[in-house]
Amino acid sequence: MFAATDIGIDLGTANILVYTKSKGIILNEPSVVALDTKTGKVLAIGEDAKAMMGKTPGHIRVVRPLKDGVIADFEVTTDLLKIIMQKTAKIMGGAFRKPNVMICTPCGATSVERRAIHDAAKQSGAKNVHLIEEPVAAAIGSDLPVSEPIASVIVDIGGGTTEVGIISFGGVVSSNTVKVAGDRMDEDIIQYVRKHYNVLIGEPTAEKIKKEIGYALIPHKAETLEIRGRDVMTGLPKVVTLTSTEIQETLKESLSSILECIRATLENCPAELSGDIVDQGVVISGGGALLKGMQQWLSEEISVPVHTAPQPLESVAIGTGRSLVMMNKLERISR
């Protein structure tokens, strides 16, 4: 009989990642599900479902079952996790029994939301389910010395939430969550293009704009990008050219909210640990860490060094997997 496999899952609003000790990140799929509304059957998940967004006939619905880092649709999330587990089993080959799963939850998640995440993982075939707070997982995945009496500050800018945590001795000393992250930035861009150009664009186009010409609030050489959408007035396709400076202005409000969350967390930090922060600095992870100029802008605003995690998109997943090994130390946090 094979021993149970240990896997870490980053159940993100934008992406689901699976980490195993032996193979590292083995799965990275968008948290998107395509459903047939007539039969209720799941037609596709991940990249295949994301490619269908905004392009499906009436009876096919493309949904994102996770909102703001927590489960918005329990049944669809359970179906998604079941398929993810099946894919993991296929990649792992024969030596795969019911796995022990470490899964991350946002710092501000209520006991009901935590229970929903626990139950969804259990119903999808996990043997034991442990929960870990997202900032702790991100810090472990970013190679920070979380178990030592040194302040490690992590800012995880994901899809649905931005989590800021100060960690020392393996526990969260001070933390804050704000429901402003990558998705809100995409929404800001969609609203801006509609308001100023009378053109409707979808989420995939907004994400492309953010990645290609999105900038944090720093001086930069203006860039342009041509996009296609539907004219609100005529209903016909239309091409518009956007500049990086106008997108930068559009993102200003969301970025200010993230900065406010970081400042509020640092203000609640015990005086003794504040000294460490000046030396160690702040580490940013998550997809939002990849926004152009993010590191430079934050460093100027909070006057401490800001570093980007070695693998910002995978930090949380790597941390959840590694923390299974450190389970005893983290037992009190994960409850």
N, C-alpha and C positions, 0 to 999 in steps of 0.2 A: 504493500500500500504506500502510495506517495504521500509525502508531507504536504500540508496545506501551503499554498503559495502566498507570499505577502505582497500585496500591491498597494500603491498609493494612488488616489484619484483626486485630481483637481477639478472639481465640479464647477466650472466657471460659467458666467453668463454668456460669454462669447465662445469659449472653447472648452472641451473636455480632454484632459490629458491623463494618460495612465503610465505609471512608473513602476518598474520592477528592479530589484537590487541587481539581478544578474544581467539584465539587458538595457537598463536605463529607461528612457522614454520610448515606449513601444507603440504608443497610439496618441495621435493629436488630431482631433476632429472638431469642427464647429458644432456648438450646441444647438443644432437645428434639426427639426423632424418634419418630414412631409407625410401627411395623413390623407387617406381616402375617406371623405366624410360620409360616403354611402355605407362602407363596410366597417369604418373605424380602424382599418388596418394600417400599419406603418409601412409606407412605400419606400422611403429612403431616409438615411440619417447622414449627418456630417457634411462633407464636401458635396456629395450628390444632392442632398436636400438644399444646401445653400445655393447651388447653381440654379435651382428651380425658383428661388425667391422672386416674386413679382412677375413670374412668367407662366403660371399654371392655369389650367381650365377651372371652372367653377367648383367641381367636386373634389379638387385637390387643395388642401390647406397646408401652407408651410408655416410652422410655429416655432417659437423659441420658448421651451417650457420653463426656462429659468429667467427670473427677472430680478434685477438689483441683487444678484448673488444668492438668492433663495428660490425655492421651488414655487412656481406660479401655477403649474399644472402637474399634479401628483402622478396621475396615470401615465401621461405622456413621458414624464421623467423616468418612471419605472421601466417603461418599454425601451426608452433610450439606453438606460443603464444595462438592461438585459442584453441588448444587441452589442453594447460596448464589451460586456463580459464575454459574450460568445466570440467576438473578434479577438479579444485578449487570449482566450483559450486556444484559438486557432494559431495565433502567433507563437504562443508558448509551447505548442505541441502537446505530446502525451502527458507530460508531468504536471498536470493541472487539475487539482481538486477544488472544492469550494474554497475560495481564497479568504485570507484575513485582510480586511480592507481598512485603510486609514483614509479618511475623507475630510476635506477642509470645510469649515463654515465661517461666514463673516463674523467679525467681532461683535457686531450689534444684533446678531440673530437671536430671536426669542426662543424660549424652550420649545414652543410649538414648531417653529421653523427647523430647529435642530432635530426634533423628533421625526419630522417629515423626511429630512435628508437621511437619517438613520434607517427609517423604515423602507425608504425607496431602495437603498443599497442592500438591505436584508432580503427584500422581496426579489431582487434581481439575482440572487444566488450567492451572496456572501456568507461565510461561516461566522466570522466575528466582525463587527463594525466598530471602529474607534473614530471619534471626531477630534479634530485639531483646529485651533483658531488660525485663520488665514495668515495674519502677520507672523505668527510663530513659524508656520510652514515656509513662508517666503524667506524669513531670516535664515532658517536652517538651509534652505536651497541656495541661498546667496553666500554660503560659507561664513556666516557671522558667528562669533563665539557666544551663542545663546545661553549656554549653561554656566558661563562665568559671570562674576559680579561686575560686569562692564555693561554700560548702556549701549545696546544695539538698536539703532533707529531704522525702521523699514517703512517705506512708502510704496504700497502695492496699488498701482493704478490699473485696474482691470477693465472689464467690459461694462459691468453694472455698478460697481462700487469702487471707491478709493478707500483703502484701509491704511491707517497710520498707526504704528505700534512702537512703543519703547519697551524693549525686552531686556531683562536681566535675571540671572539665576534660573533660566528656563521658563520664566513666567512673564506675563504682560503687566508692566508697571503702570503704563498709561496708554490709552488707545482711543481712537475716534474713527468713525465711519461716516462717509458722506456718499449719498446716492448720485454722485456725479463722476463719470468716468468716460470711457470710450464711446459708449452708446449715446450719452447725452451730447457729446461733441458731434457725432453723426447727425443727431436730431437738429442741433443748432444749424448745421450746414444746410440740411434739407429745408428748414424754415427760412433761412437767409436767401437761398436761391429762389424759393417760391415768392418771397416778399419783394425782392429787388429785380428779379428777371421774369416773374410770372411763369416760371418753368417748374414742373414737377419732376423730381428725381427720386430714385429708390435708395434703400440702405446701402446696397453694394457700391453704387456710384459715390455716395457721400463718404464711405469708408476709403474709396480710392482717392478722392480729393484730399482727405485728411492725411493719408500716408504720403502722397506725392507733393502737395504744396502747403500742408499744415505746418505752422510754426508756433512755438511758444513765444512769449512776449519779449523777443530780442530783436535788435536791428539786424536786417539781412537784405541781401540783394533780391529784389522782387522776381518771382517766377510766375509763369502762366500755365494754365491747363485748359484744354478744350473739352467740354462735356456735352452730352446729348440728353435731352429730356423731352417732356411733353408740354407744349404751350397751353397754359390754363385758359387763355382767351379763345384760341382757335381750335384747340384739341389736336393740333398737328405737331409732328416732331420738330424740335428746334435745337440749334447748336449755340452754346454760349461760351465765352472765354472768361475764366475766373483768374484773379491774381492772388498771390500768396498773402499780400498785405490785407486784402479784404477778408480772407479766411482767418487770418491771424486776429483781426478785430472781432470776427464772429465767435471765436473760441475764448475771447477775453473773460467773459462771465464764468464759464465753466472752470477755466484755469484759476480764476480768483477764488472760487469755492474750494478748490483743491488746496490752494495755498493757505486759506483760512483754517482748513482742517488740520494742516501740518502745524501751523502756529498754535492752535488751541491745544494740540497734543504736547508740544514742547513746553507750553506755559504750565501744564500740569505735572511736569517732570520734577522729581525731587532734586533739590539743589546739588546734592553730592554727585548725582548722575549727569547733571548738566555739563560738568567739567569734561566728562568722557566724550560727550557729543561734540564739543569743540575740537577734540583731538581726532575722534573716530569718524565724525561726519555722519551723513545720512545716506542710506542706500535706496535707490529707486528700482522697482521691478514692475512686471506686468507690461502689457502692450503700450500703455500710455507713456512708459519710460522711453519709448522709441520715437516719440514726437520730436521733430527737429528742434534743437535748442533747449529742450526741457531741462537737461542737467545744468547748463549755464545759467538759465533764468532762475531756477530754484536756488542755486548757489548764491546768486546776487541778492535775492529777496530775503533769505533767512540767515545770510552771513556765516554759514558754516560749509565745510567741504561737502559736495554732493557727488556720489559715485553711482554708476549704473551697475546692476547685478551682472555677473558673468553671462548668464543666460536669462535675460529678463522675462521672456515668455514662458519659460519652463521652471522658474524658481519654485513656485508653489507646489507643482507636481513632484519635483525632486525632493523638496522638503517633506512632503507627506510620506514619500517612500522611505526616506532616511529615518524619519521619526518613528517608524515601526520598530527599528532596531533600538531606538532610545526610548522605547515604550514605557519602561519603568519610571524614568525621570519625568516623562510627560503625562503620566496617568492622571495627576491631579488637574492638569489643564484641560485634557480632552473630555473630562466628565461634564 
